[in-house]
Amino acid sequence: MSATITFTDQRIAKYIEQINQKDPYSGSIVTSGPTSIKDSSWLLGYSISRQPHFKEQKKNELVIWLYALYTDRKGDYVAKRPDECTGIEMCEEWLYHIGVPENTIHELACSASTIPCHMPYITTYFMPRTTNDRPLVVPKHSKNLAFIGNYAETPRDTVFTTEYSVRTAMEAVYTLLEVDRGVPEVFASTFDIRMLLNALYYLNGQKSLMDIDFPWVEKAALKEALKKAKGTYIEELLKDYHLI
């Protein structure tokens, strides 16, 4: 179950900024992927992309994508399951979890536009499968049939993205029409230590390794490891990605 929330009341900004350490009106990416609310009965999460998110979006509007992963449980503020809720009620549950005072929640939720969306098959992309469970984009020996979208099989890419759908469509058209043009390659980030270090830096709030809140035993082990890495390529990589 998900919802799109559009706020025009700028009071919401301070509550988001307290959690994500970003001004949602700054024009930069705010959540860098979904923010999960782990103590939510619905297991709520939300994502705020660079604003404006839509071409015709007004300057005073803030668009948020909200989702609930547990649709069979009652909320912590709204005593209903997500699929029983109105848009306002879904918004109220989220506002409660991000720290909006209870005497302000209903007013803020009513001033926003919240559009719920049922997504019963959203997790089917990630079901366990074998190589032959999904059809190739262009099956072998096919001359006029192709499959596109996230349920077709294309090498190396990851489902659940618009890029996947576009790439399968390009592959289908170029193959069947014999267009002499290459489909853009999937960015080869898998097992690339540089990408992992870069992700580690940003996912931990742009902190160096020694500033991350590790248990003292792990921090002591980290200090020893950094000493041994001194003068090596490992140290160079850690410096390049601001981890030391």
C-alpha angles and dihedrals in degrees: 000000000000140000139197113223123196116193127193094170105092093202087088091069097076093055092051091046092053090059104033099031090227132106103239090212094053095097093241130104108283109193102021088218129341122330110218122213098210097185092054115112088219091044090236123200133179139194129201117190129193109302131264088048094178129046095239095039114132121238094246093051124098118194120204130181112216129185139180118209098189107060096168096065133081118244127253093237102018110049094218139088114259092250090056094052132099118227091260091053093050089051091049092054091052094045089052092054096048091055105261109157111258093237089060100041099087094045093051093045092050092050091055129073110235119183114189121210127196111221105179095164099040094114096047089092088069101046116127109268144165128235095267098046093092125047121246113253088248109020117221113280091008114144103175108012129083138159123223136185137045095316094060122087121245125162124265098350126117123233126235095060135105087228090063092054093046093046093052091049091051091047091051096048097042092048100045095041093040092235110179096227132105123240109238110266121247109254105258099230097133112119090353104144091205092060091046092052091047090051091047090055096050097038089057094054096267093296128151117243093259092052094055113101100247123162109267093252092055091044091053090050089048091054091054092047091051090051091054091047093055112125094011134110088257090062090048091053093048090052092047090057095042094246093127 
